[in-house]
Amino acid sequence: MTAVPARDAERDAILAALAPVVDGIAATFGAVCEAVLHDYRRPEESVVAVAGSVTGRAVGGAMSEIGMRMPARGDKAADELNYVTRTGNGTLVKSSTMVLRDSTGAVFGALCVNVDITAVGQAHTLLGALAGLGAGPAEPPTTTFGNDIDSVVEAIVDAHQLRQHRGWAQLDRAERLRLFRDLDARGVFAVRRAVEQVAGRLGISRATAYSYLSQSRTTTDPTPSGGTA
C-alpha cells in the first residue's frame, strides 16, 4: 500500500526540483518567454509553477488545448518541440512541451516553454513582401490557453463544430462517433464533468453523450480523417 504514496512523493520531488528551472528559463529569454510546469495528476489545476506571461497562465490554472492531448496518450506521450500556434488574441507562439516521467517511466507532467514570436512573424512577412516572395507561410492554428478548464473544453468542442459546418442534428451516427472519439483522443473526457459540459455544448442529454462516448471507445472509425491533432 506504500507504492502509490512513494511514487507521488517522487513526482512531487521532481516538480519541486524543476520549479527554479522555470524561473531560470523565463529570466534567460526575457519578456518574450513563458515557462510553465504542469502536474497531470490534477488536470483542472495542472499549473504548479509559471514564470513569464505569454499566454496569461497562472498557478492553479488548467491545461491548454494542446496540453490535454498529453495525458490522453498516457505513457506513450512524447515531447512535442518547436511547434507554432496562435493564441485567441492573435499572439504568435512557438512552443515546446517536454513530458516528465517518474522512475517507472510513467508520464505525470510536463515542462512547457512558450516564446512570443509575433514580432518575428511580422518581420518575416515584411521582408518577404519587400523581396517580392509572395504570400507568407500558412496561418498556424489558433489554440486555447486558459486558466479555466471549462473554457478550454468549450473551445475544443466549438472548433469541431466549425470544421464540420454542421450542428449535431446534421451529423450521421458515424460522424457523431468520430466527434466523440476525437474529443476523447484530445483528453477532453479526462476532465471532471466534461461529459456533461460537452452534452450541454452540443445540445444533447447527458445520457446520450455517455452512450456515444462508450460506443466510440468500442468501435473503430471506418473512415479516419488522417488529420493532425
C-alpha positions in Angstrom: 0.0 0.0 0.0 3.0 2.3 0.2 3.8 2.2 -3.5 1.4 4.9 -4.6 2.4 7.4 -1.8 6.0 6.7 -2.6 5.5 7.3 -6.3 3.6 10.5 -5.5 6.4 11.7 -3.2 8.9 11.0 -6.1 6.8 13.0 -8.5 6.4 15.8 -6.0 10.2 16.0 -5.6 10.7 16.2 -9.4 8.3 19.0 -9.7 9.9 20.8 -6.7 13.3 20.5 -8.3 12.1 21.9 -11.6 10.3 24.9 -10.2 13.6 27.0 -10.1 14.3 25.9 -13.7 11.0 27.5 -14.7 12.2 30.8 -13.4 15.6 30.4 -14.9 14.3 29.7 -18.4 12.0 32.8 -18.4 14.7 35.0 -17.0 17.2 33.8 -19.6 14.9 34.6 -22.6 13.2 37.7 -21.2 9.8 39.2 -21.7 9.0 37.2 -24.8 9.3 33.8 -22.9 7.0 31.9 -20.6 7.8 28.6 -18.8 5.0 26.5 -17.3 5.3 23.4 -15.1 2.3 21.0 -15.2 1.2 18.2 -12.9 -1.2 16.0 -14.9 -2.5 14.4 -11.7 -4.9 17.3 -11.5 -5.8 18.4 -15.0 -8.3 21.1 -13.9 -5.5 22.8 -11.9 -2.4 21.4 -13.5 -0.2 24.5 -13.5 2.1 24.3 -10.4 4.7 26.9 -11.4 4.8 29.6 -14.1 7.2 32.4 -15.0 6.7 35.0 -17.7 3.4 36.0 -19.3 2.9 35.0 -22.9 -0.4 33.0 -22.6 -1.6 34.6 -19.4 -1.2 31.4 -17.3 -1.2 31.4 -13.5 -0.5 28.8 -10.8 -3.7 26.7 -10.3 -4.6 27.2 -14.0 -5.7 24.4 -16.3 -4.0 22.6 -19.1 -4.1 24.2 -22.6 -5.9 22.6 -25.6 -2.6 21.2 -26.7 -1.6 20.1 -23.2 -4.7 18.0 -22.8 -3.5 15.6 -25.5 -0.5 14.5 -23.4 -2.2 12.7 -20.5 -4.7 11.3 -23.0 -1.7 9.5 -24.7 -0.6 8.1 -21.3 2.9 6.7 -21.1 3.2 6.8 -24.9 3.2 10.6 -24.9 6.4 12.1 -26.4 7.9 15.5 -26.4 6.5 18.0 -28.9 9.1 20.5 -29.8 9.1 23.8 -31.7 5.5 23.8 -32.8 3.9 27.1 -33.7 0.4 28.2 -32.8 -1.6 31.3 -32.2 -3.5 32.4 -29.1 -7.0 33.7 -29.1 -5.8 37.3 -29.0 -3.5 36.8 -32.1 -0.2 36.3 -30.4 2.1 34.0 -32.5 3.7 31.5 -30.1 6.5 29.0 -30.7 6.3 26.2 -28.1 7.9 23.1 -26.8 6.2 20.6 -24.4 8.6 18.1 -22.7 6.9 15.3 -20.7 8.0 14.4 -17.2 8.4 10.7 -16.2 8.9 9.1 -12.8 11.4 6.3 -12.2 8.9 3.7 -13.7 8.7 5.6 -16.9 5.1 6.8 -16.2 4.2 10.3 -17.6 2.9 12.5 -14.9 3.5 16.1 -16.0 5.3 18.4 -18.5 7.6 21.4 -18.7 6.4 23.8 -21.4 8.2 26.7 -22.9 6.3 29.3 -24.9 8.0 32.1 -26.8 6.2 35.1 -28.3 7.4 35.3 -32.0 4.7 37.7 -33.2 7.3 40.4 -34.0 9.4 37.8 -35.8 6.4 36.7 -37.9 5.7 40.3 -38.8 9.3 40.9 -39.8 9.2 37.8 -41.9 6.1 38.9 -43.7 7.5 42.4 -44.3 10.8 41.2 -45.6 9.1 38.7 -47.8 6.9 41.4 -49.3 9.9 43.7 -49.9 11.8 40.9 -51.6 8.8 40.0 -53.7 8.5 36.5 -52.4 4.7 36.5 -52.5 2.5 35.1 -49.7 3.9 34.2 -46.4 3.7 30.9 -44.6 0.3 29.4 -43.8 -1.5 30.7 -40.7 -0.9 28.5 -37.7 -3.9 27.0 -35.9 -5.4 29.0 -33.0 -5.1 27.3 -29.7 -7.0 28.0 -26.5 -4.8 28.7 -23.4 -6.8 29.3 -20.3 -6.7 29.1 -16.5 -10.3 27.8 -16.6 -10.6 24.2 -17.9 -14.2 24.7 -18.9 -13.2 27.4 -21.5 -10.7 25.1 -23.0 -13.2 22.2 -23.3 -15.7 24.5 -24.9 -13.2 25.8 -27.4 -12.3 22.3 -28.5 -16.0 21.3 -29.0 -16.7 24.6 -30.8 -13.7 24.1 -33.1 -15.1 20.7 -34.2 -18.5 22.2 -34.9 -16.9 25.0 -37.0 -14.8 22.5 -39.0 -17.9 20.4 -39.8 -20.0 23.5 -40.6 -22.9 21.4 -39.2 -24.6 21.0 -35.9 -25.2 17.8 -34.0 -28.6 17.2 -35.7 -27.0 17.2 -39.1 -24.4 14.6 -38.3 -24.9 10.9 -39.0 -24.1 8.2 -36.5 -20.5 7.6 -37.8 -19.8 11.4 -37.7 -21.1 11.6 -34.1 -18.9 8.7 -33.0 -15.9 10.3 -34.8 -16.6 13.5 -32.9 -16.6 11.8 -29.5 -13.6 9.6 -30.5 -11.6 12.7 -31.4 -12.6 14.6 -28.3 -11.5 11.6 -26.2 -8.2 11.4 -28.0 -7.6 15.0 -27.2 -8.0 14.3 -23.5 -11.3 16.1 -23.1 -13.0 13.4 -21.1 -10.2 13.1 -18.6 -11.5 16.4 -17.1 -14.2 16.2 -14.4 -17.7 17.0 -15.6 -16.5 17.1 -19.2 -19.2 14.7 -20.5 -21.9 17.0 -19.0 -20.2 20.0 -20.4 -19.9 18.5 -23.9 -23.5 17.4 -23.8 -24.6 21.0 -23.0 -22.5 22.4 -25.7 -23.9 20.0 -28.3 -27.4 20.4 -27.1 -27.9 16.7 -26.2 -28.7 14.9 -23.0 -26.0 13.6 -20.6 -27.2 10.1 -21.2 -26.8 10.5 -25.0 -23.3 11.9 -24.5 -22.3 9.0 -22.3 -23.8 6.5 -24.8 -21.8 8.0 -27.7 -18.6 8.1 -25.6 -19.0 4.4 -24.7 -19.7 3.4 -28.3 -16.8 5.5 -29.6 -14.4 3.6 -27.3 -15.6 0.2 -28.5 -15.9 0.7 -32.3 -13.3 1.6 -34.9 -13.6 4.6 -37.2 -14.0 3.1 -40.7 -13.0 6.4 -42.4 -10.3 8.1 -40.3 -9.7 11.7 -41.2 -5.9 11.4 -41.1 -5.6 14.9 -39.7 -3.1 16.0 -37.1 -4.1 16.8 -33.5 
